Amino acid sequence: MRIDFYISSLSGGGAEKVLISLASAFAAMGNDVSIVSLEKRPQFYQVPSGITVVKFDNNKRRFGFIKDFFDLRRYMRSRKANLAISFLSRCNLLVLAAGLFNRQRIVVCDRNNPLKEHSRATFAISNLLYGRANQVVVQTQQIKGFYPKFLQKKITVIENPLDTQALDAQVGHMPEREKIVLSVGRLEAQKDFVTLINAMRAIHRDYPEWKLHIFGKGDMRDELQRHIDDLGMTDSVLLCGRTSKPYYEMCRSSVFVLSSHYEGFPNVLCEAMYAGDLCISSDCVSGPRELIIPGRNGWLFPVGDEQQLTSELRHCIASVEFGDELETVRTMAQNTVKRLYMAENIKHWEHLVQRIKR
C-alpha cells in the first residue's frame, strides 16, 4: 500500500514527531511510505531510512501558497498513492484542494485547538473543505466537540502515540534526579512561560538550590530573558535552547510543568509522565484533563493562575526535599500513558485505514 504523509515542515514540534513515528510504523509493516514537507521551518527531526522524503521549498517565493498547491497536485497525480495523511490545518487545506478530482483517499489531522488557531470565519470555511476528507482525526473528545455536527460523523479521536523505544534510546544509564523543574516547548505566548517563571521566583527564597530549565526556541526568547533578568533569576531560570534529547532531560529532572494557554494534545506532558516526573499542568484545552487525575497522577491548575501554580510547585518541591517523593504518583503517571504506547496507538490507525479502504 502506498501512503503519503504531508506536513508544513519537519521542525522540532510535536506534530512533526508524531508524523514521523506513524510513517515509520507504517513503513515497518511493508508499506511504501513517503513524507512531503513544505519546508516552512528548518528541518530538525531525522527521518528513518526506507522512507522517501520530498521537499517543496516555496517559502521565500512570491505567491508561495499557490506554488505549494501546484507542486502538491502534481506530486499527488504522479505518485497515485492509496492514501494521503496530512497534518496541520494549512497543509490540510492545501492537500484537500490539490486532491480535488483525484480518487485518492485523504485523512486530515488537526493537532491544536482550532478555535485558537483560526478566526471563527476561517474555521467555518475550513470545515466546508474538511467535509470532502474521508476522515478527520483529532486528539481529544473535547476538541471533537468544537466541530459542527455535520462534520463530527467523519471525526475520529486518536490520541498521540508515545514512541517509548525512541524515548528510551535517548538515555543510556538512567541519570540521578536533580533539583530541576523542567518545561519544554516553543518560546511563544501560547506556552505562557511568564507565569511559570513568576511562580519559580515566588518560591526561590525558600528553595534557592532549585533551577528551572526551559528547553525550546522561539520568537519570545529575548523577551523572556529580559523578564528573567529583571526578576534577578538569571542564575536560577535557564533558557536552554533546543535539545535532541528532551526525554533525557525529563529523566534527570524532578518536576515537569506544562503552563500552556491551550494545546491540541501535549506530547511533552505524556513523555514527562512516562519518565516518572511529578507533573503539573494548566487545565487548558485540550488534553491535560484527559491525562491527569489531580492528586493521583499529577496536578492541574487554572490557566494563568500564578498563585495556584506556585502552591503546586511548592508542594512537589517540598515532597522531594523531605524525601517523600510521591512514588505512587510517579507510578500512576507512568501507568496512565501505557494506552499511548506505539503498539497500542498504531492499532487505532490501522483500524482507521482499513475502514477507509472498504
C-alpha beads as a LAMMPS data file, in Angstrom:
LAMMPS data file: protein, C-alpha beads

358 atoms
357 bonds

1 atom types
1 bond types

-500.0 500.0 xlo xhi
-500.0 500.0 ylo yhi
-500.0 500.0 zlo zhi

Masses

1 110.0

Atoms # bond

1 1 1 0.000 0.000 0.000
2 1 1 1.298 3.473 -0.894
3 1 1 0.822 6.004 1.907
4 1 1 1.904 9.645 1.685
5 1 1 2.240 11.891 4.721
6 1 1 2.063 15.681 4.280
7 1 1 3.185 18.419 6.680
8 1 1 4.374 22.017 6.564
9 1 1 7.827 21.214 7.957
10 1 1 9.921 18.662 9.809
11 1 1 10.942 21.120 12.504
12 1 1 11.012 20.408 16.233
13 1 1 7.299 20.348 17.032
14 1 1 5.040 17.664 18.446
15 1 1 3.034 17.167 15.242
16 1 1 6.213 16.576 13.270
17 1 1 7.416 13.975 15.777
18 1 1 4.079 12.136 15.664
19 1 1 4.002 12.128 11.859
20 1 1 7.496 10.614 11.648
21 1 1 6.585 7.972 14.245
22 1 1 3.472 6.971 12.302
23 1 1 5.294 6.977 8.965
24 1 1 7.989 4.746 10.475
25 1 1 5.400 2.334 11.877
26 1 1 3.562 2.016 8.553
27 1 1 6.852 1.599 6.673
28 1 1 7.854 -1.183 9.085
29 1 1 4.664 -3.029 8.078
30 1 1 5.904 -3.162 4.482
31 1 1 4.013 -0.180 3.076
32 1 1 5.544 2.198 0.524
33 1 1 5.706 5.410 2.570
34 1 1 6.734 8.944 1.682
35 1 1 6.784 12.225 3.620
36 1 1 6.176 15.520 1.818
37 1 1 7.418 18.640 3.616
38 1 1 6.597 22.191 2.547
39 1 1 9.719 23.446 4.342
40 1 1 8.123 26.296 6.279
41 1 1 10.760 25.921 9.005
42 1 1 14.233 24.303 9.056
43 1 1 14.292 20.521 9.447
44 1 1 15.114 19.236 12.936
45 1 1 13.950 15.622 13.098
46 1 1 15.746 12.857 11.244
47 1 1 13.669 10.522 9.089
48 1 1 14.492 6.792 9.203
49 1 1 15.917 5.194 6.085
50 1 1 13.399 3.486 3.868
51 1 1 11.027 6.463 3.873
52 1 1 11.158 8.797 0.870
53 1 1 11.287 12.497 1.801
54 1 1 10.108 15.067 -0.746
55 1 1 10.585 18.781 -0.072
56 1 1 8.839 21.721 -1.755
57 1 1 10.577 24.901 -0.672
58 1 1 8.410 27.808 -1.829
59 1 1 8.556 29.704 1.452
60 1 1 10.538 32.662 0.093
61 1 1 8.802 32.793 -3.261
62 1 1 6.133 35.265 -4.206
63 1 1 2.736 33.561 -4.131
64 1 1 4.363 30.575 -2.412
65 1 1 0.957 29.266 -1.295
66 1 1 -0.125 28.919 -4.923
67 1 1 3.157 27.249 -5.879
68 1 1 2.680 24.788 -2.997
69 1 1 -0.767 23.962 -4.373
70 1 1 0.509 23.136 -7.858
71 1 1 3.519 21.185 -6.528
72 1 1 1.235 19.096 -4.324
73 1 1 -1.275 18.472 -7.100
74 1 1 1.451 17.384 -9.492
75 1 1 3.013 15.082 -6.885
76 1 1 -0.301 13.523 -5.874
77 1 1 -1.211 12.794 -9.500
78 1 1 2.170 11.260 -10.306
79 1 1 2.526 9.287 -7.088
80 1 1 -1.038 7.868 -7.154
81 1 1 -0.846 6.775 -3.530
82 1 1 -3.691 4.839 -1.961
83 1 1 -3.895 7.188 0.992
84 1 1 -2.796 10.707 1.892
85 1 1 -2.480 11.637 5.582
86 1 1 -1.993 15.357 6.201
87 1 1 -1.043 17.143 9.410
88 1 1 -1.774 20.750 10.483
89 1 1 -4.521 22.974 9.147
90 1 1 -2.655 24.938 6.443
91 1 1 -1.262 21.772 4.898
92 1 1 -4.616 20.016 5.319
93 1 1 -6.402 22.653 3.268
94 1 1 -3.741 22.561 0.554
95 1 1 -3.863 18.762 0.293
96 1 1 -7.667 18.738 0.122
97 1 1 -7.640 21.411 -2.577
98 1 1 -4.834 19.743 -4.538
99 1 1 -6.642 16.403 -4.324
100 1 1 -9.815 17.654 -5.997
101 1 1 -10.883 15.393 -8.881
102 1 1 -8.416 12.810 -7.585
103 1 1 -9.603 9.393 -6.409
104 1 1 -7.014 9.294 -3.642
105 1 1 -8.418 8.906 -0.121
106 1 1 -7.453 11.685 2.274
107 1 1 -7.198 11.863 6.058
108 1 1 -6.574 15.272 7.631
109 1 1 -5.276 15.651 11.168
110 1 1 -5.805 18.780 13.247
111 1 1 -3.237 18.994 16.041
112 1 1 -4.294 22.048 18.023
113 1 1 -7.313 23.935 19.313
114 1 1 -8.993 25.152 16.092
115 1 1 -10.811 27.977 17.878
116 1 1 -7.449 29.386 18.979
117 1 1 -5.688 28.805 15.682
118 1 1 -8.311 30.450 13.443
119 1 1 -10.931 33.156 13.402
120 1 1 -14.490 31.808 13.511
121 1 1 -14.972 32.765 9.848
122 1 1 -11.815 30.899 8.775
123 1 1 -12.821 27.917 10.895
124 1 1 -16.267 27.810 9.263
125 1 1 -14.762 27.925 5.762
126 1 1 -12.172 25.253 6.565
127 1 1 -14.916 22.967 7.888
128 1 1 -16.602 23.059 4.483
129 1 1 -13.408 21.910 2.793
130 1 1 -12.822 19.327 5.534
131 1 1 -16.170 17.862 4.514
132 1 1 -14.555 16.318 1.441
133 1 1 -11.954 14.439 3.514
134 1 1 -12.575 10.747 4.067
135 1 1 -11.732 11.146 7.744
136 1 1 -10.701 13.912 10.126
137 1 1 -8.502 12.926 13.065
138 1 1 -8.356 14.980 16.264
139 1 1 -6.666 14.148 19.551
140 1 1 -9.329 14.602 22.239
141 1 1 -13.076 14.322 22.694
142 1 1 -13.109 17.947 23.820
143 1 1 -11.640 19.100 20.509
144 1 1 -14.084 16.932 18.553
145 1 1 -16.941 18.806 20.211
146 1 1 -15.778 22.094 18.703
147 1 1 -16.595 20.966 15.155
148 1 1 -20.062 21.260 13.583
149 1 1 -22.353 18.253 13.789
150 1 1 -22.312 17.629 10.028
151 1 1 -18.552 17.031 10.261
152 1 1 -18.454 15.080 13.524
153 1 1 -19.596 11.885 11.810
154 1 1 -16.277 11.943 9.940
155 1 1 -14.148 12.680 13.004
156 1 1 -12.113 10.001 14.756
157 1 1 -10.362 10.695 18.064
158 1 1 -6.868 9.192 18.230
159 1 1 -4.515 10.374 20.933
160 1 1 -0.862 10.871 20.066
161 1 1 1.393 7.814 20.189
162 1 1 4.211 7.505 22.699
163 1 1 7.251 6.060 20.971
164 1 1 8.869 4.513 24.029
165 1 1 11.623 2.872 22.000
166 1 1 12.768 6.229 20.627
167 1 1 12.495 7.837 24.058
168 1 1 14.484 5.120 25.796
169 1 1 17.190 5.447 23.123
170 1 1 17.863 8.984 24.376
171 1 1 19.008 7.638 27.741
172 1 1 21.995 5.386 28.333
173 1 1 22.463 4.972 32.058
174 1 1 19.492 6.402 33.918
175 1 1 20.646 9.714 35.449
176 1 1 20.118 10.733 39.052
177 1 1 17.210 13.114 39.542
178 1 1 18.350 16.649 40.238
179 1 1 16.717 19.695 41.804
180 1 1 15.348 20.785 38.448
181 1 1 11.910 21.953 37.382
182 1 1 11.623 21.334 33.639
183 1 1 9.461 22.701 30.860
184 1 1 9.696 22.072 27.115
185 1 1 8.046 23.982 24.278
186 1 1 8.360 26.742 21.738
187 1 1 9.087 30.111 23.271
188 1 1 5.752 31.594 22.271
189 1 1 2.854 33.263 24.074
190 1 1 0.774 30.061 23.831
191 1 1 3.101 28.281 26.278
192 1 1 2.797 31.016 28.958
193 1 1 6.311 30.632 30.319
194 1 1 5.927 34.009 32.051
195 1 1 3.505 32.520 34.588
196 1 1 5.892 29.628 35.206
197 1 1 8.892 31.924 35.646
198 1 1 6.933 34.110 38.076
199 1 1 5.896 31.062 40.097
200 1 1 9.509 29.903 40.281
201 1 1 10.504 33.336 41.529
202 1 1 7.888 33.134 44.283
203 1 1 9.459 30.005 45.798
204 1 1 13.091 30.867 45.103
205 1 1 13.757 32.271 48.577
206 1 1 12.686 29.019 50.254
207 1 1 14.351 26.720 47.715
208 1 1 17.334 28.620 46.246
209 1 1 19.093 25.459 45.024
210 1 1 16.288 24.569 42.628
211 1 1 16.615 25.547 38.964
212 1 1 14.056 25.984 36.208
213 1 1 15.226 24.690 32.823
214 1 1 13.164 25.672 29.772
215 1 1 14.024 23.906 26.518
216 1 1 12.847 25.276 23.186
217 1 1 13.332 28.033 20.653
218 1 1 11.018 30.810 19.570
219 1 1 10.289 34.466 18.985
220 1 1 9.919 35.296 22.691
221 1 1 13.404 34.264 23.757
222 1 1 14.780 37.800 24.182
223 1 1 11.614 38.993 25.918
224 1 1 11.674 36.062 28.335
225 1 1 15.373 36.539 29.054
226 1 1 14.795 40.202 29.922
227 1 1 11.975 39.179 32.257
228 1 1 14.222 36.615 33.941
229 1 1 16.987 39.201 34.360
230 1 1 14.571 41.807 35.731
231 1 1 13.422 39.310 38.380
232 1 1 17.015 38.645 39.411
233 1 1 16.639 34.978 38.409
234 1 1 19.402 34.790 35.802
235 1 1 21.241 32.015 37.618
236 1 1 18.100 30.060 38.527
237 1 1 15.998 30.146 35.352
238 1 1 17.799 28.956 32.220
239 1 1 16.582 29.164 28.628
240 1 1 18.448 26.136 27.345
241 1 1 17.562 26.231 23.643
242 1 1 16.529 23.172 21.694
243 1 1 17.706 19.699 22.618
244 1 1 17.715 16.468 20.639
245 1 1 17.256 14.526 23.896
246 1 1 14.327 16.076 25.785
247 1 1 13.467 12.743 27.389
248 1 1 16.925 12.563 28.951
249 1 1 16.257 15.981 30.499
250 1 1 12.949 14.680 31.853
251 1 1 14.680 11.700 33.450
252 1 1 17.139 13.897 35.318
253 1 1 14.514 16.441 36.399
254 1 1 12.248 16.018 39.408
255 1 1 9.252 18.133 38.390
256 1 1 7.744 18.891 34.988
257 1 1 5.416 21.822 34.279
258 1 1 3.177 22.474 31.278
259 1 1 1.912 26.052 31.618
260 1 1 0.179 26.489 28.235
261 1 1 -2.851 28.637 27.479
262 1 1 -4.028 25.893 25.098
263 1 1 -2.842 22.689 23.459
264 1 1 -4.025 20.156 20.928
265 1 1 -2.603 17.197 22.799
266 1 1 0.501 17.792 24.953
267 1 1 3.119 15.280 23.814
268 1 1 5.715 16.599 26.241
269 1 1 3.369 16.048 29.183
270 1 1 2.869 12.420 28.115
271 1 1 6.631 11.949 27.824
272 1 1 7.227 13.505 31.243
273 1 1 4.613 11.181 32.760
274 1 1 6.372 8.219 31.137
275 1 1 9.654 9.495 32.636
276 1 1 8.059 9.418 36.087
277 1 1 8.303 13.145 36.727
278 1 1 5.979 14.853 39.180
279 1 1 3.804 16.569 36.577
280 1 1 1.923 19.849 36.943
281 1 1 -0.175 21.180 34.078
282 1 1 -2.512 24.026 33.325
283 1 1 -6.081 22.816 32.932
284 1 1 -6.088 24.060 29.361
285 1 1 -7.975 22.948 26.290
286 1 1 -7.175 20.264 25.477
287 1 1 -5.520 17.096 26.718
288 1 1 -4.298 17.621 30.293
289 1 1 -7.661 16.820 31.899
290 1 1 -7.877 13.623 29.831
291 1 1 -4.475 12.579 31.190
292 1 1 -4.204 13.902 34.744
293 1 1 -6.373 12.973 37.702
294 1 1 -5.474 15.721 40.194
295 1 1 -3.645 14.433 43.248
296 1 1 -3.369 10.891 41.886
297 1 1 -1.012 11.035 38.904
298 1 1 -0.272 14.772 38.748
299 1 1 -1.764 18.194 39.417
300 1 1 -3.788 20.743 37.448
301 1 1 -4.035 24.497 37.923
302 1 1 -6.287 27.051 36.206
303 1 1 -4.757 28.601 33.090
304 1 1 -2.612 31.605 34.026
305 1 1 -3.149 31.138 37.781
306 1 1 0.289 32.001 39.110
307 1 1 -0.723 31.585 42.751
308 1 1 -2.080 28.056 42.290
309 1 1 0.913 27.014 40.193
310 1 1 3.203 28.353 42.927
311 1 1 1.309 26.278 45.501
312 1 1 1.577 23.076 43.441
313 1 1 5.264 23.678 42.755
314 1 1 5.926 24.244 46.448
315 1 1 4.119 21.007 47.294
316 1 1 6.138 18.953 44.801
317 1 1 9.490 20.509 45.698
318 1 1 8.861 20.109 49.430
319 1 1 7.985 16.440 48.844
320 1 1 11.323 15.875 47.104
321 1 1 13.261 17.892 49.712
322 1 1 11.850 15.926 52.635
323 1 1 12.289 12.534 50.997
324 1 1 8.592 11.955 50.351
325 1 1 8.885 11.763 46.580
326 1 1 5.311 10.664 45.986
327 1 1 6.356 7.422 44.282
328 1 1 2.733 6.356 43.960
329 1 1 2.030 9.485 41.902
330 1 1 5.013 8.784 39.664
331 1 1 3.952 5.169 39.133
332 1 1 0.349 6.089 38.374
333 1 1 1.549 8.676 35.847
334 1 1 3.611 6.015 34.086
335 1 1 0.678 3.600 34.074
336 1 1 -1.673 6.271 32.683
337 1 1 0.278 6.693 29.453
338 1 1 0.568 2.967 28.674
339 1 1 -2.504 3.322 26.473
340 1 1 -0.442 5.632 24.249
341 1 1 2.381 3.173 23.569
342 1 1 3.088 2.901 19.854
343 1 1 1.954 -0.724 19.584
344 1 1 -1.432 0.206 21.040
345 1 1 -1.787 3.504 19.183
346 1 1 -0.977 2.106 15.761
347 1 1 -3.889 -0.353 16.132
348 1 1 -6.266 2.619 16.061
349 1 1 -4.605 3.930 12.883
350 1 1 -4.683 0.506 11.238
351 1 1 -8.382 0.210 12.024
352 1 1 -8.973 3.679 10.565
353 1 1 -7.095 2.848 7.359
354 1 1 -8.962 -0.444 6.934
355 1 1 -12.269 1.339 7.438
356 1 1 -11.400 3.905 4.755
357 1 1 -10.323 1.207 2.283
358 1 1 -13.712 -0.514 2.372

Bonds

1 1 1 2
2 1 2 3
3 1 3 4
4 1 4 5
5 1 5 6
6 1 6 7
7 1 7 8
8 1 8 9
9 1 9 10
10 1 10 11
11 1 11 12
12 1 12 13
13 1 13 14
14 1 14 15
15 1 15 16
16 1 16 17
17 1 17 18
18 1 18 19
19 1 19 20
20 1 20 21
21 1 21 22
22 1 22 23
23 1 23 24
24 1 24 25
25 1 25 26
26 1 26 27
27 1 27 28
28 1 28 29
29 1 29 30
30 1 30 31
31 1 31 32
32 1 32 33
33 1 33 34
34 1 34 35
35 1 35 36
36 1 36 37
37 1 37 38
38 1 38 39
39 1 39 40
40 1 40 41
41 1 41 42
42 1 42 43
43 1 43 44
44 1 44 45
45 1 45 46
46 1 46 47
47 1 47 48
48 1 48 49
49 1 49 50
50 1 50 51
51 1 51 52
52 1 52 53
53 1 53 54
54 1 54 55
55 1 55 56
56 1 56 57
57 1 57 58
58 1 58 59
59 1 59 60
60 1 60 61
61 1 61 62
62 1 62 63
63 1 63 64
64 1 64 65
65 1 65 66
66 1 66 67
67 1 67 68
68 1 68 69
69 1 69 70
70 1 70 71
71 1 71 72
72 1 72 73
73 1 73 74
74 1 74 75
75 1 75 76
76 1 76 77
77 1 77 78
78 1 78 79
79 1 79 80
80 1 80 81
81 1 81 82
82 1 82 83
83 1 83 84
84 1 84 85
85 1 85 86
86 1 86 87
87 1 87 88
88 1 88 89
89 1 89 90
90 1 90 91
91 1 91 92
92 1 92 93
93 1 93 94
94 1 94 95
95 1 95 96
96 1 96 97
97 1 97 98
98 1 98 99
99 1 99 100
100 1 100 101
101 1 101 102
102 1 102 103
103 1 103 104
104 1 104 105
105 1 105 106
106 1 106 107
107 1 107 108
108 1 108 109
109 1 109 110
110 1 110 111
111 1 111 112
112 1 112 113
113 1 113 114
114 1 114 115
115 1 115 116
116 1 116 117
117 1 117 118
118 1 118 119
119 1 119 120
120 1 120 121
121 1 121 122
122 1 122 123
123 1 123 124
124 1 124 125
125 1 125 126
126 1 126 127
127 1 127 128
128 1 128 129
129 1 129 130
130 1 130 131
131 1 131 132
132 1 132 133
133 1 133 134
134 1 134 135
135 1 135 136
136 1 136 137
137 1 137 138
138 1 138 139
139 1 139 140
140 1 140 141
141 1 141 142
142 1 142 143
143 1 143 144
144 1 144 145
145 1 145 146
146 1 146 147
147 1 147 148
148 1 148 149
149 1 149 150
150 1 150 151
151 1 151 152
152 1 152 153
153 1 153 154
154 1 154 155
155 1 155 156
156 1 156 157
157 1 157 158
158 1 158 159
159 1 159 160
160 1 160 161
161 1 161 162
162 1 162 163
163 1 163 164
164 1 164 165
165 1 165 166
166 1 166 167
167 1 167 168
168 1 168 169
169 1 169 170
170 1 170 171
171 1 171 172
172 1 172 173
173 1 173 174
174 1 174 175
175 1 175 176
176 1 176 177
177 1 177 178
178 1 178 179
179 1 179 180
180 1 180 181
181 1 181 182
182 1 182 183
183 1 183 184
184 1 184 185
185 1 185 186
186 1 186 187
187 1 187 188
188 1 188 189
189 1 189 190
190 1 190 191
191 1 191 192
192 1 192 193
193 1 193 194
194 1 194 195
195 1 195 196
196 1 196 197
197 1 197 198
198 1 198 199
199 1 199 200
200 1 200 201
201 1 201 202
202 1 202 203
203 1 203 204
204 1 204 205
205 1 205 206
206 1 206 207
207 1 207 208
208 1 208 209
209 1 209 210
210 1 210 211
211 1 211 212
212 1 212 213
213 1 213 214
214 1 214 215
215 1 215 216
216 1 216 217
217 1 217 218
218 1 218 219
219 1 219 220
220 1 220 221
221 1 221 222
222 1 222 223
223 1 223 224
224 1 224 225
225 1 225 226
226 1 226 227
227 1 227 228
228 1 228 229
229 1 229 230
230 1 230 231
231 1 231 232
232 1 232 233
233 1 233 234
234 1 234 235
235 1 235 236
236 1 236 237
237 1 237 238
238 1 238 239
239 1 239 240
240 1 240 241
241 1 241 242
242 1 242 243
243 1 243 244
244 1 244 245
245 1 245 246
246 1 246 247
247 1 247 248
248 1 248 249
249 1 249 250
250 1 250 251
251 1 251 252
252 1 252 253
253 1 253 254
254 1 254 255
255 1 255 256
256 1 256 257
257 1 257 258
258 1 258 259
259 1 259 260
260 1 260 261
261 1 261 262
262 1 262 263
263 1 263 264
264 1 264 265
265 1 265 266
266 1 266 267
267 1 267 268
268 1 268 269
269 1 269 270
270 1 270 271
271 1 271 272
272 1 272 273
273 1 273 274
274 1 274 275
275 1 275 276
276 1 276 277
277 1 277 278
278 1 278 279
279 1 279 280
280 1 280 281
281 1 281 282
282 1 282 283
283 1 283 284
284 1 284 285
285 1 285 286
286 1 286 287
287 1 287 288
288 1 288 289
289 1 289 290
290 1 290 291
291 1 291 292
292 1 292 293
293 1 293 294
294 1 294 295
295 1 295 296
296 1 296 297
297 1 297 298
298 1 298 299
299 1 299 300
300 1 300 301
301 1 301 302
302 1 302 303
303 1 303 304
304 1 304 305
305 1 305 306
306 1 306 307
307 1 307 308
308 1 308 309
309 1 309 310
310 1 310 311
311 1 311 312
312 1 312 313
313 1 313 314
314 1 314 315
315 1 315 316
316 1 316 317
317 1 317 318
318 1 318 319
319 1 319 320
320 1 320 321
321 1 321 322
322 1 322 323
323 1 323 324
324 1 324 325
325 1 325 326
326 1 326 327
327 1 327 328
328 1 328 329
329 1 329 330
330 1 330 331
331 1 331 332
332 1 332 333
333 1 333 334
334 1 334 335
335 1 335 336
336 1 336 337
337 1 337 338
338 1 338 339
339 1 339 340
340 1 340 341
341 1 341 342
342 1 342 343
343 1 343 344
344 1 344 345
345 1 345 346
346 1 346 347
347 1 347 348
348 1 348 349
349 1 349 350
350 1 350 351
351 1 351 352
352 1 352 353
353 1 353 354
354 1 354 355
355 1 355 356
356 1 356 357
357 1 357 358
